[in-house]
Amino acid sequence: MSKRTHRPATQLVHAGQIRSDFAENAEALFLTSGFVYDDAEQAEATFKGEIAHYQYSRFGNPTVSMLEGRLAAIEGAEACRATATGMAAVHAAMLSHLKTGDRVVASRALFGSCHWIVSTLLPRFGIETVFVDGGDLDAWRAALSRRTDLVLIETPSNPMLDIIDLRAVADLAHQAGAIAVVDNVFATPLLQRPIEFGADVVVYSATKHMDGQGRVLGGAVLGRKDWIDNTLQPFIRNTGPSISPFNAWIVLKGLETMALRVDHACRSAATIADHLAGKRHIARALYPFRADHPQSALARAQMLAGGTLVTFELEGGKDSAFRFMNALDLIVISNNLGDSKSMVTHPATTTHMRIGAEERARLGITDGTIRFSVGLEDVADLIDDLDNALAVLG
Ligand SMILES: *Cc1c(COP(=O)(O)O)cnc(C)c1O
């Protein structure tokens, strides 16, 4: 394992590596479901927890361990467990911690499936859930004036790139007796490290920037060793949201280039946001580091760059949005994000269709809103494509 003193880009290449006796340079792919024991005594000692020995890939696997070690290093977390998807990570983090009678407070602007867990799944088990507007600290204070067990936030949020004050909300969560869980997908650990602001648990979809090339699904939960070992691990071990070693290996190798990719995409996103901001047909362009973003000061205080997504609103609603999207040639229409290929999404008719018009209005999502995930193409080609598509609007 690389030393803590190494910088993030170095950790992404080296941290967590476990070399086998063959002394391979690249990380090995241990595509095995089970492991063998020298004798019955070793098996017994393993199951008693007296010795460290891999047992079964649902519980742990060397390739998965390498991914977990690398993610823990880059996050500055004590421990990590990788999962099959980002949603498996969010679900395991919440359900392993909660029980009937508990109370959860969450920011309203959550990824669709996270919203479903809080609004629909948890209440089925007798867990009280409350949503608040993430940017409204008075609303957080009011919601957290009662004993609470878990707080879930996402910042920047999907798709409106709202920023939540990590330090303030983590402090309020702790005063209410809750752990603070942060979905850090949009920022990545390179741009924002929630643990430094007091978060207890950080969750990721590794499907996004970590793989970064649109190949596999994956997720991760990071936090203190005691919580990961004693709260999360028994849940994962016995319910089975484990990541395939193959997918873990893809993500592990994806991480090696993540700093290069995220840095490039952030620069392009900032350039594109500035380009779009003044243009005809663009009602507004949102980007966390632009001075006209309502929370740009907060974004700059807790993030190192503005991220790889730009959200903008076209005048003329759905009709304009669809005509614009259909006129794009290079940029694809897809609901994924954090990919090497640039993609646009129309949240009102796809990712945020199910939450309904009223909730969309509350979140600021209009029929003209477009979410743009900026990829690794030459930024001049992306701007040409955007301009050509805007020209179709007249
Ligand atoms: C994609 C995403 C998830 C879910 O991850 P999957 O890997 O698709 O299960 C959760 N939160 C955010 C913010 C996401 O973008």
The ligand as an SDF file (V2000), in Angstrom:
LIG
                    3D

 15 15  0  0  0  0  0  0  0  0999 V2000
  -25.5490    6.8250  -10.6600 C   0  0  0  0  0  0  0  0  0  0  0  0
  -25.7570    7.3500   -9.3100 C   0  0  0  0  0  0  0  0  0  0  0  0
  -26.1540    6.5090   -8.2590 C   0  0  0  0  0  0  0  0  0  0  0  0
  -26.4390    5.0400   -8.4650 C   0  0  0  0  0  0  0  0  0  0  0  0
  -25.3600    4.3090   -8.9600 O   0  0  0  0  0  0  0  0  0  0  0  0
  -25.5240    2.9800   -9.8560 P   0  0  0  0  0  0  0  0  0  0  0  0
  -24.1160    2.5320  -10.0500 O   0  0  0  0  0  0  0  0  0  0  0  0
  -26.2230    3.3720  -11.1090 O   0  0  0  0  0  0  0  0  0  0  0  0
  -26.3360    2.0210   -9.0580 O   0  0  0  0  0  0  0  0  0  0  0  0
  -26.3210    7.0670   -7.0030 C   0  0  0  0  0  0  0  0  0  0  0  0
  -26.1320    8.3850   -6.7930 N   0  0  0  0  0  0  0  0  0  0  0  0
  -25.7510    9.2180   -7.7800 C   0  0  0  0  0  0  0  0  0  0  0  0
  -25.5590   10.6620   -7.4740 C   0  0  0  0  0  0  0  0  0  0  0  0
  -25.5520    8.7410   -9.0640 C   0  0  0  0  0  0  0  0  0  0  0  0
  -25.1870    9.5760  -10.0500 O   0  0  0  0  0  0  0  0  0  0  0  0
  1  2  1  0
  2  3  1  0
  2 14  2  0
  3  4  1  0
  3 10  2  0
  4  5  1  0
  5  6  1  0
  6  7  2  0
  6  8  1  0
  6  9  1  0
 10 11  1  0
 11 12  2  0
 12 13  1  0
 12 14  1  0
 14 15  1  0
M  END
$$$$
